[in-house]
Amino acid sequence: MKRTVLLLVISLLSIFSCEEKTNKRNNITMNNKCLKENINISSSFIDDIDLKKFKYKEEYIEDIRIYQILDASYRKNFFEFLGSRNFEMGEYEQVFFIKILLTYIQQNNDIEFYNILNELFTNKNLGYFLEDYELYIYELFLYKPSFFIQGAYFSKNHELIDYINKSLPLAFLISNNEINIKLCDNCSEVNLFIDKNTVDQIKLKELKETIYQQSLIKITNRKNMDSIYCYNIYKYLNSKSIEGLNENEKLFYEKKYNPFFKDNIIYLKKYHAKINDPDGYTNLRKEKSTQSEVIQIINSGESIEVLDNSDDWFEVKTKDGNIGFVHKSRVKTK
């Protein structure tokens, strides 16, 4: 019996040892590859990536090995080289590397590359060039937010993700001040809106298609009746943010970021009531006046949605979708 148990333990240790060696071999094989071997230029969301044009130490930049770029000492010297190039003299090595790096992150989930992007962002000589590609970084974040969370936790560097959390809304999201949220068809109680026109301009195909799958929402400005169409990405972003995170990464996210873009989240608590009129019905009017045009007759007991109760005349929405005004004396809270 003891002999059997001993053999079983030895067998299990042998299996684990083989798996560990296999994983190490796979990592070595991966890290021996050059940057271009792990990306498909034709599928990049960035245009005009010209290979075999820019070199570092007599080697094309796209041929740099992954293990080299992951080495802090090598990267320091490489970044110094990039920072020394004169953009005004047509030396675009720094721009080319940014394109390669963002494409690599688009197509791979190697979280160590978050640290490289973060270093590039905080580098006083190179961060300037990254500004021209901010929209691409924002798209990457919306596409794979968990990658940025894992990278920030792993590297203990979160300047980049902090910046994204602060600045992305200015370029992509709709604020509460921009819309009259009272006239919003099919809104949820919690909303994070992105304008359809903004989505149409997104370069990252997979992200664009995913957002298109969300419900299209129409928001109308009550004053001028102008309408915009947008998507609510609140649930999508929350789900993607925790995708693949381990417990420590989830805790890091919950404490520091959950939810992202807090100031742009629009909370709507739906307020339902009923019509209560001794005459058996009341009039839904176009304006706040008994002399105003009647839009619809609402029977007593009929449910309505109250959009604004800040005046003697409540702005309400009927079950037929009509919006108008009813005097507060005719409204009874459920």
Number of C-alpha atoms within 10 A of each C-alpha: 6 7 8 9 10 10 12 12 12 11 12 11 12 12 12 11 12 12 12 12 12 12 12 12 12 12 12 13 12 16 16 14 16 18 20 18 14 14 19 11 18 10 13 20 19 17 11 10 16 12 15 11 12 17 14 14 8 7 11 13 22 23 16 17 17 21 17 16 18 15 10 11 10 12 15 13 11 18 17 13 14 21 18 14 15 12 14 7 7 8 14 16 20 23 18 19 17 17 20 22 18 21 23 21 20 22 14 13 16 12 19 16 22 26 20 17 20 20 19 20 19 14 15 11 16 20 16 13 18 20 12 11 15 15 16 21 20 20 22 20 22 21 22 19 22 25 26 24 23 26 25 24 17 15 15 10 15 18 13 20 20 14 11 18 16 14 14 18 20 10 12 18 20 18 16 15 8 8 17 15 18 18 18 18 13 11 22 15 10 15 17 26 23 21 17 16 12 13 19 12 9 18 16 19 13 12 17 18 13 12 21 15 9 14 13 17 18 15 21 19 16 13 7 7 11 10 15 15 15 24 22 22 20 19 13 15 20 15 12 16 26 21 14 12 17 11 10 11 19 20 13 17 21 12 10 11 16 15 16 21 17 13 12 17 19 19 14 13 10 11 14 15 16 20 23 21 17 9 8 11 16 20 20 25 23 19 16 18 12 14 9 13 14 15 15 16 12 21 16 18 16 13 20 23 18 22 21 14 13 9 10 12 20 21 24 25 22 18 12 8 11 13 21 22 25 26 19 16 12 17 22 16 12 10
